[in-house]
Amino acid sequence: MENTSLGFHTISIVKKLTQKEAKELLNDFYIYKEKTKEIRIFPIRNVKGTDNSDEFIKWLYSSSPQYYKVYYPNQSKGILWLLRIAHKSPGFIKPGEDDRPCSIKVTINPKILASENNYLAAATAAYLDKVTSSFNIEARKISPILGDYSQFSLNRPDYCINFDLKGMEIPCTAEQMVYLIKHGDIPKHYSERMEYNNISKRKMSCKDSFYLESRSVTINCYRKEAQLIKEFQQCPSLEASQNIIRFEVQCKYQKTYLLSKNIKDKQDISEFDVISEMLSDDFCADIIRDYFYRIVRRGDYFTLDGAIRRVQSKSYKPKKEERLISELQRISRFRGIHKVRAMLQGEELATFRRTLNDLEEININPVTIPREWNIPRIPNLLYTYDKIVNAERCEMLLNEQRQELIHCFS
């Protein structure tokens, strides 16, 4: 279970700055670059109107915010800085408040920042102390304007769970698991991102991932190996990623703000403590479970014949049995829960939702295994993860009790 883990893989934190602070920080970045050669500074948007531009274009360019990406070429730090220098505030400034139209955003890979070169396993709350101290050391090297970790607020957490299919003894390939997940559900207000296919000359769903987006949250479930081959072929963990499925929940600023506000409404705590709460193991697990069960759904996968036999074994009344079997057949025929849902409305949609819940109550995932795979059953990934974690915890407690007994009688 070494590569099976639940937690977060990157976080983005942000600090507001005045124009004066932002310009001084940019200068400090350039000084640090010349002194150490460790960083690179890339202006993302630094546009100016030409001499022939009309007055509106000149004003538009002069008032547009400028962005500077500051990164480490060898990716050894696990930090990416993004400096925003704006000429005016994006929102209303309350009386008595400083005008802070600029900001410094930091994207952190906790495992790399904590000097653990593991590109697969998720980070947990146990890493936060090390992340905080490492961040503060790096920030002090660059500029006093950066301050320390406690002065930043959480901008975007990326929660994730890695499933190592081989380590969990799941009887299918990573490609087959992604196929099943892509036949799951798409919640309301979400849409699937499509990629342009050069062969078909049209946008199509990516075969290696199930990528869903809303205004506030992005969900991505994908083969880790395929992602590394595309983005980081020199990754030392590439071979180990072959059997890993990652389920990822990326909370955009709007969602992050609502989550943090709910925490603050319940507790009178600092911004630093809000970050700690939102990156706690229990909070990460709650976020992952919520979205996993909304999309992948509950229950184990069976073949269509196997799922029908399981329904028939429950001795339901004929009307209910027919309803459950009919829905299994329809989802199989139309290749996906979300495709059937899109065809329904009103009472039909309400009955469909009730049927999905009825199937899951008897541990049947509404998505069924293709007969040609010759696999009769595939356990639910999150169920399997929970069983393994609970077994490990029980074993740990037993070992602790054994050690206490040995100590008592020695």
URURMO-V867952 format. One record per pair of residues at least 12 apart in sequence whose ideal C-beta (glycine too) atoms are under 8 Angstrom apart, sorted by the first residue. I is the first residue (numbers start at 1). J is the second residue. Records with the same first field share a line. If there is no record, write none. Layout:
I = J / J
//
This chain:
1 = 164 / 167 / 168 / 388 / 392
2 = 121 / 164 / 167
3 = 120 / 121 / 162 / 164 / 167 / 240 / 241 / 244
4 = 162 / 163 / 164 / 167 / 168 / 385 / 388
5 = 121 / 122 / 124 / 161 / 162
6 = 122 / 124 / 160 / 161 / 162 / 281 / 284 / 285 / 288 / 385
7 = 122 / 123 / 124 / 125 / 159 / 160 / 161 / 281 / 284
8 = 110 / 122 / 123 / 157 / 158 / 159 / 160 / 279 / 284
9 = 109 / 110 / 111 / 122 / 123 / 158 / 160 / 248
10 = 107 / 108 / 109 / 110 / 158
11 = 107 / 108 / 110 / 154 / 156 / 157 / 158 / 279
12 = 105 / 106 / 107 / 108 / 154 / 155 / 156 / 157
13 = 105 / 106 / 108 / 149 / 152 / 153 / 154 / 155 / 275
14 = 103 / 104 / 105 / 106 / 152 / 153 / 155
15 = 103 / 104 / 146 / 147 / 151 / 152 / 153
16 = 100 / 102 / 103
17 = 100 / 102 / 103 / 104 / 145
18 = 98 / 99 / 100 / 101 / 102
19 = 85 / 86 / 87 / 101 / 102
21 = 102 / 145
22 = 83 / 84 / 85 / 102 / 103 / 104
23 = 85
24 = 143 / 145
25 = 83 / 104 / 143 / 145 / 146
26 = 68 / 83 / 85
28 = 142 / 143 / 145
29 = 41 / 68 / 70 / 81 / 83 / 142 / 143
32 = 141 / 142 / 143
36 = 141
38 = 72
39 = 70 / 71 / 72
40 = 70 / 71 / 72 / 73
41 = 68 / 69 / 70
42 = 68 / 69 / 70 / 71
43 = 66 / 67 / 68
44 = 66 / 67 / 68 / 69
45 = 64 / 65 / 66 / 67
46 = 66
47 = 61 / 64
48 = 61 / 62
49 = 61 / 62
62 = 87
63 = 87 / 88
64 = 87
65 = 84 / 85 / 86 / 87 / 101 / 102
66 = 84 / 85 / 86
67 = 82 / 83 / 84 / 85
68 = 82 / 83 / 85
69 = 81 / 82
70 = 82 / 83
75 = 112
76 = 112
77 = 112 / 113 / 138
78 = 108 / 109 / 110 / 111 / 112 / 113 / 114
79 = 106 / 107 / 108 / 109 / 113 / 135 / 138
80 = 106 / 107
81 = 104 / 105 / 106
82 = 104 / 105 / 106 / 107
83 = 102 / 103 / 104
84 = 102 / 103 / 104 / 105
85 = 102
86 = 101 / 102
87 = 101
88 = 101
89 = 101
104 = 145 / 146
105 = 155
106 = 135 / 152
108 = 131 / 135
110 = 123 / 127 / 128 / 131
111 = 123 / 127
113 = 130 / 131 / 134 / 135
114 = 127 / 130 / 131 / 134
115 = 130 / 134
117 = 236
118 = 237
119 = 228 / 232 / 235 / 236 / 237 / 241
120 = 162 / 224 / 237 / 240 / 241 / 244
121 = 162
122 = 160 / 161 / 162
124 = 281 / 284
125 = 276 / 279 / 280 / 281 / 284
128 = 276 / 279
131 = 149
132 = 148 / 149 / 150
135 = 148 / 149
136 = 148 / 149
149 = 272
150 = 270 / 271 / 272
152 = 271 / 275
153 = 260 / 271 / 274 / 275
154 = 256 / 260 / 274 / 275 / 278
155 = 253 / 256
156 = 250 / 251 / 252 / 253 / 256
157 = 251 / 256 / 278 / 279
158 = 248 / 249 / 250 / 251
159 = 248 / 249 / 250 / 251 / 284 / 287 / 288
160 = 246 / 247 / 248 / 249 / 288
161 = 246 / 247 / 288 / 292 / 382 / 385
162 = 224 / 244 / 245 / 246
163 = 177 / 244 / 245 / 246 / 247 / 381 / 384 / 385
164 = 243 / 244
165 = 177 / 243 / 244 / 245
166 = 243
167 = 243
168 = 381 / 384 / 385 / 388
170 = 378 / 379 / 381 / 384
171 = 375 / 377 / 378
172 = 373 / 375 / 378
173 = 243
174 = 223 / 225 / 242 / 243 / 244 / 245
175 = 207 / 208 / 223
176 = 373 / 375
177 = 245 / 378 / 381
178 = 207 / 208 / 209 / 210 / 221 / 222 / 223 / 245
180 = 301 / 365 / 367 / 369 / 378
181 = 210 / 221 / 245 / 295 / 296
182 = 205 / 210 / 336
183 = 331 / 335 / 336 / 337 / 367
184 = 210 / 295 / 296 / 297 / 336 / 337 / 338 / 367
185 = 294 / 295 / 297 / 337 / 338 / 341
186 = 212 / 295 / 338 / 341
187 = 212 / 214 / 294 / 295
189 = 214 / 215
190 = 212 / 213 / 214 / 217 / 219
191 = 212 / 213 / 214
192 = 205 / 210 / 211 / 212 / 213
193 = 206 / 211 / 212 / 213
194 = 206
208 = 222 / 223 / 226 / 227
209 = 221 / 222 / 223 / 226 / 227
210 = 222 / 295
212 = 295
215 = 252 / 254
216 = 251 / 252 / 254 / 255 / 258
217 = 249 / 250 / 251 / 252 / 255 / 291
218 = 248 / 249 / 250 / 252
219 = 247 / 248 / 249 / 250 / 291 / 295
220 = 246 / 247 / 248 / 250
221 = 245 / 246 / 247 / 248 / 295 / 296
222 = 245 / 246 / 248
223 = 244 / 245
224 = 241 / 244 / 245 / 246
225 = 238 / 241 / 242 / 244
227 = 246
228 = 241
245 = 381
247 = 288 / 291 / 292 / 296 / 381
249 = 287 / 288 / 291
251 = 287
256 = 278
259 = 278
260 = 274 / 278
263 = 277 / 278
288 = 382
289 = 382
292 = 382
293 = 382
296 = 365 / 380 / 381 / 382
297 = 337 / 356 / 360 / 365 / 366 / 367
298 = 360 / 363 / 365 / 380 / 383
299 = 359 / 360 / 362 / 363 / 364 / 365 / 366 / 380
300 = 363 / 364 / 365 / 377 / 378 / 379 / 380 / 383
301 = 365 / 367 / 368 / 369 / 377 / 378 / 379 / 380
302 = 364 / 365 / 368 / 369 / 376 / 377
303 = 368 / 369 / 370 / 371 / 375 / 376
304 = 328 / 329 / 332 / 368 / 369 / 371
305 = 371
306 = 368 / 369 / 376 / 377
307 = 328 / 359 / 364 / 368
308 = 325 / 328
310 = 362 / 364
311 = 324 / 325 / 328 / 359 / 362 / 364
312 = 325
314 = 362
320 = 358
323 = 351 / 355 / 358
324 = 355 / 358 / 359
327 = 340 / 352 / 355 / 356 / 359 / 366
328 = 359 / 364 / 366 / 368
331 = 366 / 367 / 368
332 = 368
336 = 367
337 = 356 / 366 / 367
340 = 352
363 = 380
365 = 380
//
